[in-house]
Amino acid sequence: MIDFAVVENKLHGSVPHYIGNTLPNLRRLLIASNRFHGLLPKSLSNLSRLARLDVSENQFTGPVPTNLGSLQDLKYLNFQSNRLGTGKVDDLSFLDSLSNCSHLQTLSFCCNKFSGQLPDTIANLSTKLTKLYMGDNNIFGEIPCGTENLISLNRLNMAVNRLTGSIPDSLGKLTNLLEVGLWGNQLTGSIPDSLGKLTNLLEVGLGDNQLSGHIPSNICNNTQLERLFLDDNRLEGTIPPSLGSCGNLKIVGISMNQLVGTIPKQLIGLSSLSIELRLSWNHLTGNLPSEVGNLERIVYLGLSNNQLSGEIPSSLGNCLGL
């Protein structure tokens, strides 16, 4: 047997502990979206030809085997949406062995119960890795600087954990990034200017942290940016008018910060904003610019709990999406 795929069924029970000893030619093991439970068999490491392993959206528990590094043909590894992890500091030790999987392109272990710190050996993961998802766990500590070695990454999600420290300036070296998700952590410090070097970014998600300082004026050096989430931090200073140069922005969220000054005409007049502009719960002053009428398709405009004054411009009537 080369392929075994039973995705999206109602299968249940545990995976036989000997599965890796009986299917030596298996290339794809796809059992996602079922009701399997129990431990992941250590014998999986004997499936030496395996290229894709997907056990996501089940009810697996316990540790991930630490011998999966023997799967040297592995390209796709997905553990997401289970109950994996023991709550111990060595929960992520399985990442050490994955450095031997030199063809790995996708690694997802989000939405589990993993604890512990990210090991420095994350820097040794495959340079072919394009997608790394580890959000919604209980991972703590700092983001390893060695993440910069993952030069092919286009999607990085570490959201909803307990990460602390600052955002490494070295993330600016990951020039292939399309999405970076770090929201819902305890990150401090400023937003690194190096993010302005990531000219392919479509989404930046840094909300719900403890970030301070100014919004970098160069964050929109990237004209492809569509979604910018900086809500619920401690950002201060003014809103950079340069945000208005991001001609593809659909959503901007910078509410619940400590921003001051007026609303830049360049931003509130950005016609590409077709979904949301969230500026509530800051210290913004001045009038609502008449350029707001350019937001003809916007669905949500949040300006509450500021110190805005003056009249509501008649051009607001152009915002037919509200």
C-alpha positions as CSV (number, residue, x, y, z in Angstrom):
1,M,0.0,0.0,0.0
2,I,1.3,3.4,-1.0
3,D,-1.6,5.7,0.1
4,F,-4.0,5.4,3.0
5,A,-6.6,8.2,3.1
6,V,-9.8,8.2,5.3
7,V,-10.2,11.9,5.8
8,E,-13.5,13.4,7.0
9,N,-15.3,10.3,8.3
10,K,-16.5,9.2,11.7
11,L,-13.8,6.7,12.4
12,H,-12.9,6.2,16.0
13,G,-10.6,4.2,18.2
14,S,-6.9,4.2,18.5
15,V,-4.3,3.8,15.7
16,P,-2.6,0.4,16.0
17,H,0.7,0.7,17.7
18,Y,2.3,-1.5,15.1
19,I,1.1,0.5,12.0
20,G,4.6,1.5,11.1
21,N,5.9,-2.1,11.1
22,T,3.2,-3.3,8.6
23,L,3.1,-0.7,5.8
24,P,6.7,-0.2,4.7
25,N,5.9,1.4,1.4
26,L,3.4,3.9,2.6
27,R,3.9,7.4,1.2
28,R,0.8,9.1,2.5
29,L,-1.1,8.6,5.8
30,L,-4.1,10.9,5.9
31,I,-6.5,10.3,8.7
32,A,-7.6,13.8,9.5
33,S,-11.1,14.9,10.6
34,N,-12.2,11.7,12.4
35,R,-12.5,10.7,16.0
36,F,-9.3,8.8,16.6
37,H,-7.9,9.1,20.1
38,G,-5.0,7.8,22.2
39,L,-1.3,8.1,21.6
40,L,0.5,8.6,18.3
41,P,2.4,5.3,17.7
42,K,6.1,5.5,18.0
43,S,6.3,3.0,15.1
44,L,5.3,5.8,12.7
45,S,9.0,6.4,12.5
46,N,9.4,3.1,10.6
47,L,7.4,4.4,7.7
48,S,10.7,5.4,6.0
49,R,9.1,6.4,2.7
50,L,6.4,8.6,4.2
51,A,6.0,12.0,2.5
52,R,2.7,13.2,4.0
53,L,1.3,12.6,7.5
54,D,-1.9,14.3,8.5
55,V,-3.6,13.4,11.8
56,S,-5.3,16.7,12.3
57,E,-8.7,17.3,13.8
58,N,-8.9,14.2,15.9
59,Q,-8.6,13.6,19.7
60,F,-5.0,12.3,20.0
61,T,-3.4,13.0,23.4
62,G,0.0,12.7,25.0
63,P,3.5,13.4,23.5
64,V,4.5,13.5,19.9
65,P,7.1,10.7,19.2
66,T,10.6,12.1,19.3
67,N,11.9,9.7,16.6
68,L,10.1,11.2,13.6
69,G,13.3,12.5,12.3
70,S,13.9,9.2,10.6
71,L,11.2,10.1,8.1
72,Q,13.6,11.8,5.8
73,D,11.2,12.0,2.8
74,L,8.6,13.8,4.9
75,K,7.3,17.0,3.2
76,Y,4.0,17.6,5.1
77,L,3.3,17.0,8.8
78,N,0.1,18.1,10.4
79,F,-0.9,17.5,14.0
80,Q,-3.2,20.5,14.4
81,S,-6.5,20.5,16.4
82,N,-5.9,17.5,18.7
83,R,-5.2,17.3,22.4
84,L,-1.5,16.6,22.1
85,G,1.0,17.7,24.7
86,T,1.6,16.8,28.4
87,G,1.9,20.3,29.9
88,K,5.6,19.6,30.6
89,V,8.5,21.7,29.6
90,D,9.8,19.0,27.1
91,D,6.6,19.0,25.1
92,L,8.3,20.4,22.0
93,S,11.3,18.1,22.1
94,F,10.0,16.3,19.0
95,L,11.1,19.4,17.1
96,D,14.8,18.4,17.7
97,S,14.5,15.3,15.6
98,L,12.6,17.0,12.8
99,S,15.8,18.8,11.8
100,N,16.7,15.6,10.0
101,C,13.6,16.0,7.7
102,S,15.4,18.1,5.1
103,H,12.5,18.1,2.7
104,L,9.8,19.3,5.1
105,Q,7.7,22.1,3.7
106,T,4.7,22.3,6.0
107,L,4.6,21.8,9.8
108,S,1.5,22.4,11.8
109,F,0.9,21.7,15.5
110,C,-1.5,24.5,16.3
111,C,-4.6,24.1,18.5
112,N,-3.2,21.6,20.9
113,K,-2.0,21.6,24.5
114,F,1.7,21.9,24.0
115,S,3.7,23.7,26.7
116,G,7.4,24.5,27.0
117,Q,9.8,26.8,25.2
118,L,10.6,26.7,21.6
119,P,14.0,25.0,21.3
120,D,16.9,26.7,19.6
121,T,17.0,23.7,17.2
122,I,14.0,25.3,15.4
123,A,16.7,27.0,13.5
124,N,17.8,23.7,12.1
125,L,14.4,22.8,10.5
126,S,14.4,22.4,6.7
127,T,15.3,25.5,4.7
128,K,12.5,24.3,2.4
129,L,9.9,24.9,5.1
130,T,7.2,27.3,3.8
131,K,4.5,27.0,6.4
132,L,4.9,26.9,10.2
133,Y,1.8,26.9,12.4
134,M,2.0,26.6,16.2
135,G,-0.7,28.9,17.4
136,D,-3.2,28.3,20.2
137,N,-1.0,26.3,22.6
138,N,0.6,27.1,25.9
139,I,4.1,27.8,24.5
140,F,6.2,30.3,26.5
141,G,9.5,32.0,26.4
142,E,11.0,34.1,23.6
143,I,10.9,33.7,19.9
144,P,14.3,32.1,19.0
145,C,16.4,34.4,16.8
146,G,17.4,31.3,14.8
147,T,13.9,31.5,13.2
148,E,15.7,33.7,10.6
149,N,17.3,30.6,9.1
150,L,13.9,29.4,7.8
151,I,14.4,31.4,4.7
152,S,11.6,29.9,2.6
153,L,8.8,30.6,5.2
154,N,5.8,32.3,3.7
155,R,3.4,31.7,6.6
156,L,4.4,31.9,10.3
157,N,1.8,31.6,13.0
158,M,2.7,31.6,16.7
159,A,-0.5,33.3,17.9
160,V,-2.4,32.7,21.1
161,N,0.5,31.4,23.3
162,R,2.4,32.9,26.2
163,L,5.4,34.2,24.2
164,T,7.4,37.0,25.9
165,G,10.2,39.2,25.0
166,S,10.5,41.3,21.9
167,I,9.8,40.5,18.2
168,P,13.2,39.6,16.8
169,D,14.5,42.2,14.4
170,S,15.8,39.2,12.4
171,L,12.3,38.4,11.2
172,G,13.1,41.0,8.6
173,K,15.3,38.5,6.9
174,L,12.4,36.2,6.1
175,T,11.7,38.0,2.8
176,N,9.3,35.4,1.5
177,L,6.8,35.9,4.3
178,L,3.2,36.5,3.2
179,E,1.6,36.2,6.7
180,V,3.0,36.7,10.2
181,G,0.7,36.0,13.1
182,L,1.9,36.8,16.6
183,W,-1.3,38.1,18.2
184,G,-2.5,37.0,21.6
185,N,0.9,36.7,23.4
186,Q,2.7,38.8,25.9
187,L,5.3,40.3,23.6
188,T,6.9,43.6,24.6
189,G,9.1,46.2,23.0
190,S,8.6,48.0,19.8
191,I,7.5,46.8,16.4
192,P,10.8,46.3,14.5
193,D,11.4,48.5,11.5
194,S,12.8,45.4,9.7
195,L,9.2,44.4,9.0
196,G,9.2,47.1,6.4
197,K,11.7,44.9,4.4
198,L,9.1,42.2,4.0
199,T,7.6,43.5,0.8
200,N,5.5,40.4,0.0
201,L,3.5,40.6,3.2
202,L,-0.3,40.2,2.9
203,E,-1.1,40.1,6.6
204,V,0.5,41.3,9.8
205,G,-1.1,40.2,13.0
206,L,0.5,41.6,16.2
207,G,-2.6,42.5,18.2
208,D,-3.4,41.6,21.8
209,N,0.2,41.9,23.1
210,Q,2.1,44.6,25.2
211,L,3.9,46.2,22.3
212,S,4.9,49.9,22.8
213,G,6.5,52.7,20.9
214,H,5.4,54.1,17.5
215,I,3.9,52.3,14.5
216,P,6.8,52.2,12.1
217,S,6.3,54.5,9.2
218,N,7.9,52.0,6.8
219,I,5.4,49.2,7.6
220,C,3.7,50.1,4.3
221,N,6.9,49.9,2.2
222,N,5.0,46.7,1.3
223,T,2.3,47.8,-1.2
224,Q,0.8,44.3,-1.2
225,L,-0.4,44.5,2.5
226,E,-4.1,43.7,2.9
227,R,-4.6,43.1,6.6
228,L,-2.9,44.9,9.5
229,F,-3.9,44.0,13.0
230,L,-2.2,46.0,15.8
231,D,-5.2,46.3,18.2
232,D,-4.9,46.0,22.0
233,N,-1.3,47.0,22.6
234,R,0.4,50.1,24.1
235,L,1.3,51.8,20.9
236,E,1.8,55.6,21.2
237,G,2.5,58.5,19.0
238,T,0.5,59.4,15.9
239,I,-0.9,57.2,13.1
240,P,1.6,57.4,10.3
241,P,0.1,58.9,7.1
242,S,2.2,56.4,5.2
243,L,-0.4,53.8,5.9
244,G,-2.4,55.5,3.2
245,S,0.2,54.3,0.6
246,C,-0.8,50.7,1.1
247,G,-3.2,50.6,-1.8
248,N,-4.4,47.1,-1.2
249,L,-5.4,47.4,2.5
250,K,-8.8,45.9,3.3
251,I,-8.6,45.8,7.1
252,V,-6.8,48.0,9.5
253,G,-7.1,47.4,13.3
254,I,-5.2,49.8,15.6
255,S,-7.9,50.2,18.3
256,M,-7.2,50.0,22.1
257,N,-3.8,51.7,22.0
258,Q,-2.5,55.1,23.2
259,L,-2.4,56.9,19.8
260,V,-2.7,60.6,19.7
261,G,-3.1,63.3,17.0
262,T,-5.5,63.5,14.1
263,I,-6.8,60.8,11.8
264,P,-4.6,61.0,8.6
265,K,-6.6,61.9,5.5
266,Q,-4.4,59.5,3.6
267,L,-5.7,56.5,5.7
268,I,-9.3,57.4,6.1
269,G,-9.5,58.2,2.4
270,L,-8.1,54.9,1.3
271,S,-10.7,53.4,-0.9
272,S,-9.3,49.9,-0.8
273,L,-10.5,49.7,2.9
274,S,-13.5,47.5,2.1
275,I,-14.0,45.6,5.4
276,E,-12.9,47.3,8.6
277,L,-11.1,50.3,10.0
278,R,-10.8,50.1,13.7
279,L,-9.5,53.3,15.5
280,S,-11.6,53.1,18.7
281,W,-10.2,53.5,22.3
282,N,-7.3,55.8,21.5
283,H,-6.7,59.5,22.2
284,L,-7.4,60.8,18.7
285,T,-8.4,64.4,18.3
286,G,-9.6,66.8,15.6
287,N,-12.3,66.4,13.0
288,L,-13.4,63.4,11.1
289,P,-11.9,64.1,7.6
290,S,-14.3,64.5,4.7
291,E,-12.2,61.9,2.9
292,V,-14.1,59.3,4.9
293,G,-16.5,59.4,1.9
294,N,-14.0,57.4,-0.1
295,L,-14.8,54.3,2.0
296,E,-17.7,53.4,-0.1
297,R,-17.5,49.7,0.5
298,I,-16.4,49.6,4.1
299,V,-18.5,47.4,6.4
300,Y,-17.3,48.6,9.8
301,L,-15.9,51.9,10.9
302,G,-14.9,52.1,14.6
303,L,-14.1,55.6,16.0
304,S,-15.6,55.4,19.5
305,N,-13.9,56.4,22.7
306,N,-11.6,59.1,21.3
307,Q,-11.6,62.9,21.6
308,L,-12.8,63.7,18.1
309,S,-14.7,67.0,17.6
310,G,-16.6,68.9,15.0
311,E,-19.4,67.8,12.7
312,I,-19.9,64.5,10.9
313,P,-19.1,65.2,7.3
314,S,-21.9,64.8,4.8
315,S,-19.5,62.6,2.7
316,L,-20.1,59.8,5.2
317,G,-23.3,59.2,3.2
318,N,-21.2,57.7,0.5
319,C,-20.2,54.8,2.7
320,L,-23.0,52.6,1.5
321,G,-21.5,49.4,3.0
322,L,-22.1,50.6,6.5
